[in-house]
Amino acid sequence: MVTIDVKGCASFADAASLKAYTAKALEAFDVLESEKGAGNDFLGWKHLPSEIPAEMLNDIDTICKNWKAKGVDLVIAIGIGGSYLGAKCVIEALSHNFAKQLKKKDAPEVVFAGNNLSEEYLAELMDLAAERNVAAIVISKSGTTTEPAVAFRIVKQYIEERYGKADAASRIVAITDAKKGALKTLSTQEGYKTFVVPDNVGGRFSVLTPVGLLPIAAAGLDVKGLIEGALEAEKALAVKSEENPAVVYAAVRNMLHSQCGKSIEILVNYNPKLTYVAEWWKQLYGESEGKDGKGIFPASVNNTADLHSMGQFIQEGSRVMFETVLHVEKAQRNVVIGTDEQNLDQLNFLAGKHVEHCNHMAELGTRLAHIDGGVPQISICMEKVDAKNLGSLLYFFEFACGISAYTLGVNPFNQPGVEAYKKNMFALLEKPGYEEATKAIKERI
């Protein structure tokens, strides 16, 4: 289970403020646990770790075995937002950094489509598909979301032309609505295996549904360990307490925002495997809290690399931010710095030390420097980057997000602002039914 350390915020707010915001966070905890707050019809994620059906996991395992028997070595996962970021962050975190270059073939490579409208990206994806043995996972509640629908049309046609309609049906899996929608209708017509996107789980909370679990399993990663870690967090975070890490995180970040004027939260990692965890986190908090003219803007950096770029601004720029540092206690590989007789690089003082020791000292030194520079520090600690710890971390962020958004005074589970760009895009693309909007928008440009 992850732990939290907020001592790096002590010099920025007094004990009375922290106590007041802890009380607010505990009230928000009660709202979340009572399941009577705004958006309460989207709380299915809360008990996913303890309620994942064994039958679903067996079906996922069967699909992976069937694809292996066919020699599939490339799985194209098609989705946008929460329909891909959860799987992407887990796959990136648990995979060898150089798996592609080493040509590791113990499981298919999982790549992603439908998260952009770049013609070059899709063309280059098809270049890759032509060299590989392909299967696809398409994730969409409706089947009509533009970005994944465009990608799926192209990938579907390619698979059918290459393998024939009958074999294509065994190479395509749809994760969609249980009863309705274009993708559900198509899946029934074509005979695709389907999994359900639960009605009570929003996309950004869906990593422990088939939306995340099937691509992660297809990549040959430890799904059971991921669920085990999330289950541990589910049980621990359900306990109402001032020491509950999710309550502490929600209280402190809201305090820093409201009391100290910190409007930007930077999620910091010192392990490149966690880069896409930050991308997933940014959607989770940005979409959950950024509404009604409120919210903390979520940003991220990858240190120590970004200390040589963004570090200057964080240290001495506008004092509008605080940092939440993902601290990993143990590296899972060992590299020790050796001795050099000439010592031209002046590093012999590090001889015999592990590289991760240097990484930790860089992290600690940076945190202290940033505190001195006026940037409060929260530290979220995980033992190591493995499936169990990652499952715990993801569930922690989800649970804390619900508490934090209720503390802020917004509905954590809707996203009305996401529709604005779609209306303009459809008008500009002259989609049928948008004739008046097309006329109006063309007068503006």
Secondary structure as GFF3:
##gff-version 3
##sequence-region A 1 445
A	DSSP	beta_strand	3	5	.	.	.	ID=ss1
A	DSSP	three_ten_helix	7	12	.	.	.	ID=ss2
A	DSSP	alpha_helix	15	34	.	.	.	ID=ss3
A	DSSP	three_ten_helix	40	42	.	.	.	ID=ss4
A	DSSP	three_ten_helix	44	47	.	.	.	ID=ss5
A	DSSP	alpha_helix	48	51	.	.	.	ID=ss6
A	DSSP	alpha_helix	54	69	.	.	.	ID=ss7
A	DSSP	beta_strand	74	78	.	.	.	ID=ss8
A	DSSP	three_ten_helix	81	83	.	.	.	ID=ss9
A	DSSP	alpha_helix	85	94	.	.	.	ID=ss10
A	DSSP	alpha_helix	99	102	.	.	.	ID=ss11
A	DSSP	beta_strand	109	113	.	.	.	ID=ss12
A	DSSP	alpha_helix	119	130	.	.	.	ID=ss13
A	DSSP	beta_strand	134	139	.	.	.	ID=ss14
A	DSSP	alpha_helix	146	163	.	.	.	ID=ss15
A	DSSP	alpha_helix	165	171	.	.	.	ID=ss16
A	DSSP	beta_strand	172	176	.	.	.	ID=ss17
A	DSSP	alpha_helix	182	190	.	.	.	ID=ss18
A	DSSP	beta_strand	193	196	.	.	.	ID=ss19
A	DSSP	three_ten_helix	203	205	.	.	.	ID=ss20
A	DSSP	alpha_helix	210	218	.	.	.	ID=ss21
A	DSSP	alpha_helix	223	237	.	.	.	ID=ss22
A	DSSP	alpha_helix	245	260	.	.	.	ID=ss23
A	DSSP	beta_strand	264	269	.	.	.	ID=ss24
A	DSSP	three_ten_helix	272	274	.	.	.	ID=ss25
A	DSSP	alpha_helix	275	289	.	.	.	ID=ss26
A	DSSP	beta_strand	297	302	.	.	.	ID=ss27
A	DSSP	three_ten_helix	305	308	.	.	.	ID=ss28
A	DSSP	alpha_helix	311	316	.	.	.	ID=ss29
A	DSSP	beta_strand	321	328	.	.	.	ID=ss30
A	DSSP	three_ten_helix	348	350	.	.	.	ID=ss31
A	DSSP	alpha_helix	355	372	.	.	.	ID=ss32
A	DSSP	beta_strand	377	382	.	.	.	ID=ss33
A	DSSP	alpha_helix	387	408	.	.	.	ID=ss34
A	DSSP	three_ten_helix	416	418	.	.	.	ID=ss35
A	DSSP	alpha_helix	419	428	.	.	.	ID=ss36
A	DSSP	alpha_helix	435	442	.	.	.	ID=ss37
###
